[in-house]
């Protein structure tokens, strides 16, 4: 178990004034079976926004805010304290391949089986992993996908862009956590294994002292279903653990974008993002 305090600041500075803007932030963790949110706040500056909060289709907490007065910057300051107690249990009652093809499973997991625009890995990846369908069960196939992904793609920042899909990232054979998650999800879905995209934060230094604040990271990993949901972090080649804090789940990055919106005016903008994480216990 860990207790983590997170502060995530996103600031846009505009070359000229923005007349008005409409925005959504998905930056607030939720309590679930593996983490408990002890405290969570989100502040918007300038403090003239009209703010509302709701849960979206995927269950994510969304802070929607409209800024209807002229402004030359926009800053979102999200803070949370979360107690994480993840336990990745060994697979026990693993679903058989036959179960994944039943009408009930296809209906229940209809959000997590079809490829999305960002997850479709293309024919080369589909061909590369097709043989894993011949393994004993979906759990074996999933771990074969993760081993294959580890051996064929490399974590390298700056090679891909946020709009890249899984096929684009695979073409480069390199990418960031978002790209690795998309390729993994696309490969799993191509085998008929339900998979979903998870966004959140990761504390990058498990050896950091309690009370020490470090530069944290926004992060992405995946979850897949083989009778129950499991997590996997393709960047770090292991299940999500007590240093992972989940914020949102969706079909791909577009469902969980931390901050997005539309605006009038503004011209060019400068983006500054910082994430600080302090281990409290």
LINBEL-V436310 format. One record per residue. N is the residue number from 0. RES is the residue in one small letter. PHI is phi in radians with two decimals (none if undefined). OMEGA is omega in whole degrees, -180 to 180 (999 if undefined). Layout:
N	RES	PHI	OMEGA
N	RES	PHI	OMEGA
This chain:
0	x	none	172
1	x	-2.28	172
2	x	-2.12	-173
3	x	-2.11	173
4	x	-1.85	-174
5	x	-2.14	172
6	x	-2.28	-176
7	x	-2.17	-179
8	x	-1.98	173
9	x	-2.14	-177
10	x	-2.32	172
11	x	-1.86	173
12	x	-1.91	-172
13	x	-1.76	179
14	x	-1.20	176
15	x	-2.43	-172
16	x	-1.15	172
17	x	-1.56	-179
18	x	-1.25	177
19	x	-2.77	179
20	x	-2.61	177
21	x	-2.19	-168
22	x	-2.41	173
23	x	-2.34	177
24	x	-2.05	173
25	x	-2.05	-173
26	x	-2.34	-175
27	x	-1.97	178
28	x	-1.07	178
29	x	-2.10	173
30	x	-1.29	174
31	x	-2.53	-175
32	x	-1.18	-173
33	x	-2.04	178
34	x	-2.70	179
35	x	-2.18	178
36	x	-1.48	-179
37	x	-1.54	-179
38	x	-2.77	179
39	x	-2.71	176
40	x	-2.41	175
41	x	-2.50	-178
42	x	-2.03	180
43	x	-2.03	175
44	x	-2.19	-2
45	x	-1.04	-174
46	x	-1.47	-180
47	x	-2.06	-175
48	x	-1.40	171
49	x	-1.63	-169
50	x	-2.01	172
51	x	-2.43	-178
52	x	-2.24	177
53	x	-2.64	173
54	x	-1.74	179
55	x	-1.47	-177
56	x	-0.98	-176
57	x	-1.53	180
58	x	1.62	-179
59	x	-1.35	175
60	x	-1.38	-177
61	x	-2.00	172
62	x	-1.77	180
63	x	-1.73	180
64	x	-2.54	179
65	x	-1.93	176
66	x	-1.93	-172
67	x	-1.82	174
68	x	-2.03	-180
69	x	-1.01	179
70	x	-2.63	-179
71	x	-1.89	171
72	x	-2.70	176
73	x	-2.48	180
74	x	-2.29	176
75	x	-2.07	-177
76	x	-2.07	-178
77	x	-1.85	180
78	x	-2.28	179
79	x	-2.71	170
80	x	-2.10	-171
81	x	-2.30	173
82	x	-1.77	-173
83	x	-1.95	179
84	x	-2.45	-179
85	x	-1.40	176
86	x	-2.39	179
87	x	-1.54	-176
88	x	-1.40	174
89	x	-1.04	179
90	x	-1.13	-180
91	x	-2.03	-179
92	x	-1.50	-178
93	x	-1.30	178
94	x	-1.14	175
95	x	-1.42	178
96	x	-0.97	-178
97	x	-1.08	-179
98	x	-1.14	-178
99	x	-1.12	-179
100	x	-1.64	-178
101	x	-1.32	-179
102	x	-1.06	-178
103	x	-1.11	-180
104	x	-1.20	179
105	x	-1.05	179
106	x	-1.33	-177
107	x	-1.15	-176
108	x	-2.00	-177
109	x	-1.15	176
110	x	-1.39	-169
111	x	-1.91	-180
112	x	-1.75	-180
113	x	-1.21	174
114	x	-1.23	173
115	x	-1.74	-179
116	x	-1.07	-179
117	x	-1.60	-175
118	x	-1.64	-176
119	x	-1.09	-173
120	x	-1.49	-180
121	x	1.58	-174
122	x	-1.14	-177
123	x	-1.14	178
124	x	-1.20	180
125	x	-1.01	179
126	x	-1.18	-176
127	x	-1.14	-176
128	x	-1.79	-174
129	x	-1.00	-178
130	x	-1.14	180
131	x	-1.18	177
132	x	-1.13	-180
133	x	-1.46	178
134	x	-1.28	-169
135	x	-1.00	-178
136	x	-2.71	-178
137	x	-1.08	178
138	x	-1.13	177
139	x	-1.06	-179
140	x	-1.14	180
141	x	-1.06	-179
142	x	-1.21	173
143	x	-1.15	176
144	x	-1.07	-178
145	x	-1.15	176
146	x	-1.14	177
147	x	-1.09	-179
148	x	-1.12	180
149	x	-1.08	-176
150	x	-1.48	-172
151	x	-2.04	180
152	x	-2.19	-176
153	x	-2.16	175
154	x	-1.37	179
155	x	-2.48	178
156	x	-1.19	172
157	x	1.53	-178
158	x	-1.56	-177
159	x	-1.89	178
160	x	-2.14	-173
161	x	-1.10	-178
162	x	-1.53	-180
163	x	-1.12	172
164	x	-1.73	-176
165	x	-1.08	-179
166	x	-1.16	176
167	x	-1.07	-179
168	x	-1.14	179
169	x	-1.10	179
170	x	-1.04	179
171	x	-1.41	-174
172	x	1.08	180
173	x	-2.54	178
174	x	2.93	180
175	x	-1.80	-175
176	x	-1.00	179
177	x	-1.03	-178
178	x	-1.19	179
179	x	-1.09	178
180	x	-1.14	180
181	x	-1.09	-180
182	x	-1.13	178
183	x	-1.07	179
184	x	-1.10	-180
185	x	-1.09	179
186	x	-1.13	179
187	x	-1.11	-180
188	x	-1.10	179
189	x	-1.14	177
190	x	-1.62	-178
191	x	1.50	179
192	x	-1.74	179
193	x	-1.05	-179
194	x	-2.61	-179
195	x	-2.48	-176
196	x	-1.65	180
197	x	-2.15	174
198	x	-2.00	179
199	x	3.07	-178
200	x	-2.34	173
201	x	-2.37	172
202	x	-1.41	-170
203	x	-1.44	-174
204	x	-2.30	179
205	x	-1.05	-179
206	x	-1.52	-180
207	x	-1.13	-179
208	x	-1.21	173
209	x	-1.06	-178
210	x	1.63	-180
211	x	-1.48	177
212	x	-1.59	-179
213	x	-2.18	174
214	x	-1.30	-179
215	x	-1.51	-176
216	x	-2.47	161
217	x	-1.20	-171
218	x	-2.54	177
219	x	-2.45	174
220	x	-2.59	-176
221	x	-2.39	172
222	x	-2.29	177
223	x	-2.37	-174
224	x	-2.07	176
225	x	-2.39	-171
226	x	2.08	169
227	x	-2.66	-178
228	x	-1.43	174
229	x	-2.21	177
230	x	-1.93	173
231	x	-2.64	178
232	x	-1.84	-177
233	x	-1.14	179
234	x	-1.22	-177
235	x	-1.86	172
236	x	1.04	-180
237	x	-2.88	175
238	x	-1.12	172
239	x	-1.07	-176
240	x	-2.19	-175
241	x	-1.27	176
242	x	-1.81	173
243	x	-1.78	174
244	x	-2.11	-179
245	x	-1.50	179
246	x	-2.05	-173
247	x	-2.60	175
248	x	-2.22	179
249	x	-2.94	-180
250	x	-1.26	179
251	x	-2.86	-175
252	x	-1.02	-176
253	x	-1.10	179
254	x	-1.38	-171
255	x	-2.24	-178
256	x	-0.86	-175
257	x	-1.02	-179
258	x	-2.58	178
259	x	-2.60	180
260	x	3.14	176
261	x	-2.25	-177
262	x	-2.63	171
263	x	-1.99	-180
264	x	1.42	177
265	x	1.78	-178
266	x	1.06	179
267	x	-1.22	179
268	x	-2.41	175
269	x	-1.98	-177
270	x	-1.85	174
271	x	-2.26	-179
272	x	-2.27	174
273	x	-2.41	176
274	x	-2.25	176
275	x	-2.08	-179
276	x	-2.26	178
277	x	-2.13	175
278	x	-1.42	-179
279	x	-1.70	179
280	x	-2.81	999
